[in-house]
Amino acid sequence: MLGEMENVHGHITIKGTTAYVPQQSWIQNGTIKDNILFGSEFNEKKYQQVLEACALLPDLEMLPGRDMAEIGEKVLGARDLEGYRNN
């Protein structure tokens, strides 16, 4: 699909949409909420569903500012969030 391997036999058919999610996490500078929305329009019900599905509610409880906490390269990164979770 990504051209990482050569197809040596048969056909590849993709129906619908696909997404590539690398193993290395990537966080943009901004709030946790900004990173979740990633430019999409805010919908309270859908946003709460995402927080629950990703089990983020307990993590947000521990952070000052909850989902408005600033994260990114020079602030609070993914490894820092993992540290909060493991304590």
SEVEXNU-163758 format. One line per field, with one value per atom (N, C-alpha, C, O): residue in one letter; chain; atom name; x, y, z. Coordinates in pm, 1 decimal. Layout:
// SEVEXNU-163758
r c(a / ...)
c c(A / ...)
a c(CA / ...)
u c(X / ...)
v c(Y / ...)
w c(Z / ...)
// end
This chain:
// SEVEXNU-163758
r c(m / m / m / m / l / l / l / l / g / g / g / g / e / e / e / e / m / m / m / m / e / e / e / e / n / n / n / n / v / v / v / v / h / h / h / h / g / g / g / g / h / h / h / h / i / i / i / i / t / t / t / t / i / i / i / i / k / k / k / k / g / g / g / g / t / t / t / t / t / t / t / t / a / a / a / a / y / y / y / y / v / v / v / v / p / p / p / p / q / q / q / q / q / q / q / q / s / s / s / s / w / w / w / w / i / i / i / i / q / q / q / q / n / n / n / n / g / g / g / g / t / t / t / t / i / i / i / i / k / k / k / k / d / d / d / d / n / n / n / n / i / i / i / i / l / l / l / l / f / f / f / f / g / g / g / g / s / s / s / s / e / e / e / e / f / f / f / f / n / n / n / n / e / e / e / e / k / k / k / k / k / k / k / k / y / y / y / y / q / q / q / q / q / q / q / q / v / v / v / v / l / l / l / l / e / e / e / e / a / a / a / a / c / c / c / c / a / a / a / a / l / l / l / l / l / l / l / l / p / p / p / p / d / d / d / d / l / l / l / l / e / e / e / e / m / m / m / m / l / l / l / l / p / p / p / p / g / g / g / g / r / r / r / r / d / d / d / d / m / m / m / m / a / a / a / a / e / e / e / e / i / i / i / i / g / g / g / g / e / e / e / e / k / k / k / k / v / v / v / v / l / l / l / l / g / g / g / g / a / a / a / a / r / r / r / r / d / d / d / d / l / l / l / l / e / e / e / e / g / g / g / g / y / y / y / y / r / r / r / r / n / n / n / n / n / n / n / n)
c c(A / A / A / A / A / A / A / A / A / A / A / A / A / A / A / A / A / A / A / A / A / A / A / A / A / A / A / A / A / A / A / A / A / A / A / A / A / A / A / A / A / A / A / A / A / A / A / A / A / A / A / A / A / A / A / A / A / A / A / A / A / A / A / A / A / A / A / A / A / A / A / A / A / A / A / A / A / A / A / A / A / A / A / A / A / A / A / A / A / A / A / A / A / A / A / A / A / A / A / A / A / A / A / A / A / A / A / A / A / A / A / A / A / A / A / A / A / A / A / A / A / A / A / A / A / A / A / A / A / A / A / A / A / A / A / A / A / A / A / A / A / A / A / A / A / A / A / A / A / A / A / A / A / A / A / A / A / A / A / A / A / A / A / A / A / A / A / A / A / A / A / A / A / A / A / A / A / A / A / A / A / A / A / A / A / A / A / A / A / A / A / A / A / A / A / A / A / A / A / A / A / A / A / A / A / A / A / A / A / A / A / A / A / A / A / A / A / A / A / A / A / A / A / A / A / A / A / A / A / A / A / A / A / A / A / A / A / A / A / A / A / A / A / A / A / A / A / A / A / A / A / A / A / A / A / A / A / A / A / A / A / A / A / A / A / A / A / A / A / A / A / A / A / A / A / A / A / A / A / A / A / A / A / A / A / A / A / A / A / A / A / A / A / A / A / A / A / A / A / A / A / A / A / A / A / A / A / A / A / A / A / A / A / A / A / A / A / A / A / A / A / A / A / A / A / A / A / A / A / A / A / A / A / A / A / A / A / A / A / A / A / A / A / A / A / A / A / A)
a c(N / CA / C / O / N / CA / C / O / N / CA / C / O / N / CA / C / O / N / CA / C / O / N / CA / C / O / N / CA / C / O / N / CA / C / O / N / CA / C / O / N / CA / C / O / N / CA / C / O / N / CA / C / O / N / CA / C / O / N / CA / C / O / N / CA / C / O / N / CA / C / O / N / CA / C / O / N / CA / C / O / N / CA / C / O / N / CA / C / O / N / CA / C / O / N / CA / C / O / N / CA / C / O / N / CA / C / O / N / CA / C / O / N / CA / C / O / N / CA / C / O / N / CA / C / O / N / CA / C / O / N / CA / C / O / N / CA / C / O / N / CA / C / O / N / CA / C / O / N / CA / C / O / N / CA / C / O / N / CA / C / O / N / CA / C / O / N / CA / C / O / N / CA / C / O / N / CA / C / O / N / CA / C / O / N / CA / C / O / N / CA / C / O / N / CA / C / O / N / CA / C / O / N / CA / C / O / N / CA / C / O / N / CA / C / O / N / CA / C / O / N / CA / C / O / N / CA / C / O / N / CA / C / O / N / CA / C / O / N / CA / C / O / N / CA / C / O / N / CA / C / O / N / CA / C / O / N / CA / C / O / N / CA / C / O / N / CA / C / O / N / CA / C / O / N / CA / C / O / N / CA / C / O / N / CA / C / O / N / CA / C / O / N / CA / C / O / N / CA / C / O / N / CA / C / O / N / CA / C / O / N / CA / C / O / N / CA / C / O / N / CA / C / O / N / CA / C / O / N / CA / C / O / N / CA / C / O / N / CA / C / O / N / CA / C / O / N / CA / C / O / N / CA / C / O / N / CA / C / O / N / CA / C / O / N / CA / C / O / N / CA / C / O / N / CA / C / O / N / CA / C / O / N / CA / C / O / N / CA / C / O)
u c(82.1 / 0.0 / 85.8 / 56.2 / 191.1 / 276.4 / 395.0 / 473.5 / 408.6 / 522.5 / 648.6 / 757.7 / 635.2 / 750.0 / 797.9 / 914.5 / 708.2 / 743.9 / 696.3 / 598.8 / 767.2 / 730.7 / 623.3 / 635.3 / 519.2 / 415.2 / 465.3 / 478.6 / 493.1 / 549.9 / 445.0 / 472.8 / 325.4 / 222.1 / 84.2 / 64.5 / -9.5 / -146.5 / -170.1 / -87.0 / -284.1 / -325.0 / -354.9 / -388.6 / -342.0 / -379.1 / -497.3 / -490.1 / -605.7 / -725.0 / -757.0 / -762.9 / -777.4 / -812.9 / -950.9 / -972.3 / -1044.2 / -1178.7 / -1195.1 / -1161.6 / -1245.3 / -1261.7 / -1136.1 / -1060.0 / -1115.0 / -1000.0 / -900.7 / -936.3 / -777.8 / -674.1 / -601.9 / -609.0 / -533.7 / -454.6 / -322.9 / -317.5 / -218.7 / -87.8 / -62.5 / -69.9 / -32.6 / -2.8 / 134.8 / 148.6 / 236.7 / 371.3 / 382.8 / 301.9 / 483.1 / 503.8 / 553.8 / 526.3 / 626.7 / 677.8 / 565.4 / 507.3 / 535.1 / 428.5 / 475.6 / 595.2 / 381.6 / 411.3 / 309.5 / 189.1 / 357.5 / 270.0 / 300.6 / 416.6 / 195.0 / 215.6 / 217.7 / 156.1 / 288.3 / 290.5 / 151.9 / 95.5 / 97.8 / -35.6 / -93.4 / -20.4 / -222.5 / -287.3 / -319.3 / -315.0 / -351.2 / -394.3 / -518.8 / -532.2 / -608.6 / -731.1 / -698.8 / -759.4 / -603.7 / -561.9 / -511.3 / -541.7 / -434.1 / -378.9 / -486.9 / -476.5 / -589.1 / -698.9 / -782.3 / -815.8 / -815.5 / -899.1 / -824.2 / -883.4 / -695.9 / -610.4 / -675.8 / -674.3 / -733.0 / -792.5 / -938.4 / -1000.8 / -994.1 / -1135.2 / -1225.1 / -1183.0 / -1348.3 / -1447.3 / -1479.4 / -1490.5 / -1494.2 / -1521.5 / -1665.5 / -1758.3 / -1683.6 / -1813.9 / -1804.1 / -1735.7 / -1871.3 / -1858.3 / -1882.4 / -1803.8 / -1989.2 / -2022.9 / -1913.2 / -1869.0 / -1870.2 / -1766.1 / -1633.3 / -1560.2 / -1603.4 / -1480.2 / -1477.4 / -1375.4 / -1588.3 / -1597.1 / -1583.1 / -1521.8 / -1639.8 / -1627.7 / -1481.3 / -1435.7 / -1408.9 / -1266.9 / -1188.2 / -1105.4 / -1213.8 / -1144.3 / -1168.3 / -1076.0 / -1291.8 / -1325.7 / -1263.7 / -1207.4 / -1273.4 / -1220.2 / -1068.9 / -1015.4 / -1000.8 / -854.5 / -811.2 / -692.0 / -906.7 / -879.5 / -795.8 / -703.2 / -828.2 / -753.6 / -809.2 / -740.1 / -930.9 / -992.0 / -910.0 / -890.6 / -860.6 / -777.7 / -648.8 / -604.2 / -589.4 / -467.4 / -495.7 / -418.0 / -606.4 / -641.0 / -669.8 / -643.8 / -723.3 / -751.5 / -623.8 / -627.9 / -510.4 / -383.7 / -310.0 / -218.0 / -349.2 / -276.0 / -337.1 / -459.0 / -252.8 / -304.5 / -355.5 / -282.9 / -478.0 / -536.0 / -607.7 / -666.7 / -603.1 / -667.3 / -637.0 / -519.8 / -737.9 / -712.5 / -659.1 / -625.1 / -651.9 / -594.2 / -446.1 / -384.0 / -389.2 / -246.2 / -166.3 / -198.0 / -62.9 / 23.9 / 116.5 / 179.3 / 123.7 / 215.9 / 292.3 / 255.1 / 396.9 / 476.9 / 622.5 / 659.2 / 704.0 / 846.8 / 915.9 / 1001.0 / 881.0 / 952.7 / 873.1 / 919.5 / 754.5 / 672.2 / 653.2 / 745.8 / 536.1 / 501.6 / 485.1 / 392.4 / 572.9 / 569.3 / 500.7 / 456.9 / 491.3 / 423.3 / 488.8 / 419.4 / 620.5 / 688.1 / 654.5 / 642.4 / 639.2 / 600.2 / 460.2 / 434.3 / 370.1 / 233.3 / 235.0 / 159.9 / 320.4 / 331.4 / 383.4 / 342.6 / 472.0 / 522.5 / 413.0 / 408.5 / 323.6 / 209.0 / 124.7 / 80.9 / 102.6 / 15.7 / 75.0 / 1.0 / 206.9 / 271.6 / 294.4 / 333.8 / 271.4 / 291.6 / 169.6 / 169.7)
v c(-119.7 / 0.0 / 125.1 / 220.3 / 126.3 / 244.8 / 236.9 / 331.2 / 125.3 / 108.1 / 65.9 / 70.8 / 24.6 / -18.2 / -157.6 / -191.9 / -237.4 / -372.8 / -393.3 / -332.6 / -479.9 / -510.1 / -618.5 / -719.2 / -597.5 / -698.3 / -799.8 / -766.9 / -921.9 / -1021.8 / -1116.6 / -1190.4 / -1114.7 / -1205.4 / -1151.4 / -1100.7 / -1161.7 / -1122.2 / -972.9 / -899.6 / -930.0 / -790.4 / -734.4 / -807.8 / -605.5 / -536.7 / -447.5 / -363.3 / -466.3 / -385.3 / -314.6 / -376.7 / -185.3 / -107.1 / -48.0 / 27.1 / -82.3 / -25.2 / 68.6 / 33.0 / 186.0 / 282.5 / 364.9 / 385.3 / 411.9 / 497.5 / 425.0 / 332.0 / 468.4 / 413.6 / 528.8 / 643.6 / 496.7 / 596.8 / 532.6 / 413.4 / 611.1 / 564.8 / 621.8 / 743.0 / 534.5 / 577.3 / 521.7 / 401.7 / 607.6 / 559.2 / 516.8 / 557.2 / 435.3 / 390.4 / 503.1 / 504.5 / 597.1 / 711.5 / 814.0 / 857.1 / 852.6 / 951.1 / 1089.6 / 1119.0 / 1172.6 / 1308.2 / 1400.8 / 1376.1 / 1506.4 / 1601.4 / 1740.2 / 1780.4 / 1813.6 / 1952.3 / 2042.1 / 2010.4 / 2153.3 / 2249.7 / 2310.7 / 2360.4 / 2307.2 / 2360.1 / 2288.6 / 2228.0 / 2295.6 / 2228.4 / 2083.5 / 2044.6 / 2005.8 / 1868.7 / 1871.1 / 1790.7 / 1963.1 / 1976.0 / 2006.2 / 1948.1 / 2097.0 / 2127.8 / 2002.6 / 1980.1 / 1921.4 / 1800.1 / 1697.2 / 1623.3 / 1692.0 / 1598.5 / 1645.4 / 1566.2 / 1773.1 / 1826.4 / 1834.3 / 1813.3 / 1864.0 / 1872.8 / 1953.7 / 1914.1 / 2068.0 / 2158.5 / 2131.2 / 2209.2 / 2021.6 / 1990.8 / 2079.2 / 2132.3 / 2094.0 / 2171.1 / 2099.1 / 1976.5 / 2175.2 / 2117.1 / 2069.9 / 2144.5 / 1945.4 / 1886.2 / 1820.8 / 1719.6 / 1877.6 / 1834.0 / 1684.4 / 1616.6 / 1632.4 / 1490.8 / 1401.5 / 1306.3 / 1432.4 / 1353.1 / 1365.0 / 1267.0 / 1484.8 / 1508.9 / 1423.4 / 1361.9 / 1419.4 / 1337.5 / 1188.9 / 1113.9 / 1146.7 / 1007.1 / 971.5 / 862.4 / 1064.0 / 1041.1 / 1030.5 / 940.7 / 1121.9 / 1117.9 / 985.1 / 927.9 / 936.3 / 809.6 / 691.5 / 601.8 / 690.7 / 580.1 / 566.8 / 456.0 / 678.1 / 677.9 / 670.8 / 678.4 / 656.5 / 648.4 / 766.3 / 748.7 / 886.3 / 1006.5 / 1077.8 / 1161.1 / 1047.7 / 1120.2 / 1111.5 / 1214.3 / 992.9 / 988.6 / 1070.5 / 1132.7 / 1070.6 / 1148.4 / 1297.1 / 1371.1 / 1340.8 / 1483.0 / 1530.6 / 1646.1 / 1441.9 / 1476.5 / 1516.8 / 1599.5 / 1457.8 / 1481.8 / 1606.0 / 1653.9 / 1658.0 / 1770.1 / 1904.0 / 1920.5 / 1999.8 / 2135.3 / 2189.5 / 2189.7 / 2234.5 / 2284.6 / 2178.2 / 2208.2 / 2054.8 / 1941.9 / 1941.9 / 1937.4 / 1946.6 / 1939.8 / 2070.7 / 2077.4 / 2174.9 / 2301.5 / 2311.7 / 2415.8 / 2204.2 / 2200.4 / 2208.1 / 2141.0 / 2290.3 / 2306.1 / 2185.3 / 2144.2 / 2129.9 / 2019.6 / 2051.4 / 2141.6 / 1978.1 / 1997.1 / 1970.3 / 1922.2 / 2001.5 / 1971.0 / 2032.5 / 1968.2 / 2155.5 / 2224.9 / 2236.6 / 2299.5 / 2177.1 / 2189.7 / 2051.4 / 1996.8 / 1995.0 / 1863.9 / 1768.5 / 1784.3 / 1669.8 / 1577.5 / 1447.1 / 1426.4 / 1358.5 / 1229.9 / 1146.3 / 1078.3 / 1150.6 / 1072.5 / 1125.8 / 1048.7 / 1258.0 / 1316.6 / 1271.0 / 1240.2 / 1266.6 / 1221.1 / 1076.1 / 1038.2 / 994.9 / 855.2 / 845.0 / 755.2 / 934.7 / 937.3 / 966.8 / 907.6 / 1059.5 / 1089.0 / 963.5 / 932.0 / 893.1 / 776.3 / 663.9 / 592.0 / 647.8 / 537.0 / 563.8 / 472.6 / 684.5 / 716.6 / 684.6 / 705.5)
w c(0.0 / 0.0 / 0.0 / -72.1 / 79.2 / 87.7 / -6.6 / -15.8 / -76.8 / -165.1 / -91.8 / -148.6 / 33.6 / 112.8 / 72.4 / 92.3 / 15.9 / -26.2 / -169.1 / -213.4 / -239.9 / -377.5 / -378.1 / -308.2 / -456.6 / -471.8 / -574.4 / -692.2 / -531.1 / -621.1 / -678.4 / -773.0 / -621.9 / -672.2 / -636.2 / -525.8 / -726.5 / -698.9 / -712.9 / -766.6 / -663.7 / -674.3 / -535.8 / -442.9 / -524.5 / -401.3 / -433.7 / -523.2 / -360.7 / -380.5 / -249.7 / -143.6 / -259.0 / -140.9 / -164.1 / -259.3 / -76.7 / -83.6 / 34.0 / 147.0 / 9.3 / 117.2 / 134.7 / 40.1 / 255.8 / 283.1 / 372.7 / 445.1 / 366.4 / 452.4 / 521.1 / 477.3 / 627.4 / 698.8 / 739.2 / 769.7 / 739.2 / 784.0 / 922.4 / 942.8 / 1017.2 / 1153.8 / 1189.9 / 1213.8 / 1194.1 / 1225.6 / 1371.5 / 1455.0 / 1401.7 / 1539.0 / 1628.0 / 1748.0 / 1570.5 / 1646.6 / 1660.8 / 1561.1 / 1783.7 / 1803.6 / 1761.4 / 1762.5 / 1724.9 / 1682.4 / 1746.8 / 1739.7 / 1809.1 / 1876.7 / 1824.9 / 1815.6 / 1790.9 / 1749.0 / 1872.1 / 1973.8 / 1862.6 / 1972.2 / 1986.6 / 1889.2 / 2105.2 / 2132.7 / 2252.8 / 2331.2 / 2266.9 / 2379.2 / 2342.9 / 2226.2 / 2444.3 / 2419.0 / 2330.9 / 2238.6 / 2359.9 / 2280.6 / 2134.3 / 2044.3 / 2110.1 / 1972.7 / 1902.1 / 1785.0 / 1973.8 / 1914.9 / 1884.6 / 1786.8 / 1966.6 / 1941.6 / 1822.8 / 1734.7 / 1820.9 / 1712.8 / 1580.5 / 1474.6 / 1585.0 / 1467.2 / 1355.1 / 1238.5 / 1393.2 / 1295.5 / 1262.4 / 1190.5 / 1313.7 / 1287.6 / 1372.8 / 1475.6 / 1329.1 / 1403.9 / 1535.2 / 1537.9 / 1643.6 / 1774.7 / 1784.0 / 1752.8 / 1827.3 / 1852.6 / 1990.6 / 2006.6 / 2089.2 / 2229.0 / 2246.2 / 2312.4 / 2187.7 / 2204.3 / 2145.7 / 2210.0 / 2025.0 / 1959.9 / 2035.7 / 2049.7 / 2083.9 / 2159.1 / 2285.8 / 2316.8 / 2358.7 / 2479.9 / 2447.1 / 2522.9 / 2334.4 / 2292.2 / 2264.9 / 2299.3 / 2203.1 / 2175.1 / 2305.4 / 2320.9 / 2399.1 / 2528.5 / 2599.5 / 2657.4 / 2595.0 / 2659.2 / 2585.0 / 2647.8 / 2452.2 / 2372.1 / 2386.9 / 2382.1 / 2404.6 / 2419.3 / 2565.0 / 2594.8 / 2655.4 / 2799.7 / 2847.9 / 2927.1 / 2800.5 / 2837.7 / 2960.0 / 3018.7 / 2999.6 / 3111.3 / 3240.3 / 3305.2 / 3280.8 / 3402.5 / 3388.3 / 3484.7 / 3269.4 / 3245.9 / 3257.1 / 3317.4 / 3199.3 / 3202.2 / 3343.8 / 3377.6 / 3426.2 / 3566.2 / 3640.4 / 3731.4 / 3601.0 / 3670.4 / 3620.8 / 3687.1 / 3506.0 / 3446.9 / 3484.3 / 3480.2 / 3520.6 / 3542.2 / 3408.8 / 3309.4 / 3407.0 / 3282.8 / 3201.6 / 3097.8 / 3248.0 / 3179.9 / 3030.2 / 2992.8 / 2943.3 / 2799.1 / 2740.9 / 2622.8 / 2824.4 / 2778.9 / 2816.2 / 2794.9 / 2871.5 / 2903.8 / 2774.5 / 2676.3 / 2775.7 / 2658.7 / 2647.5 / 2745.1 / 2527.9 / 2501.6 / 2373.8 / 2298.8 / 2350.4 / 2230.5 / 2258.4 / 2365.7 / 2162.0 / 2167.5 / 2288.2 / 2349.7 / 2323.0 / 2429.6 / 2559.2 / 2654.3 / 2564.4 / 2684.7 / 2744.8 / 2804.9 / 2729.7 / 2784.8 / 2668.1 / 2588.6 / 2655.8 / 2543.4 / 2577.2 / 2690.4 / 2478.4 / 2495.9 / 2605.2 / 2680.9 / 2614.2 / 2718.5 / 2856.6 / 2951.7 / 2868.5 / 2996.7 / 3035.0 / 3151.4 / 2937.7 / 2964.9 / 3010.7 / 3100.6 / 2949.3 / 2987.7 / 3130.8 / 3204.4 / 3171.2 / 3308.0 / 3407.8 / 3515.6 / 3371.6 / 3457.8 / 3475.6 / 3586.2 / 3366.6 / 3368.4 / 3452.9 / 3520.1 / 3450.7 / 3521.4 / 3668.9 / 3741.6 / 3715.3 / 3857.3 / 3939.6 / 4060.9)
// end
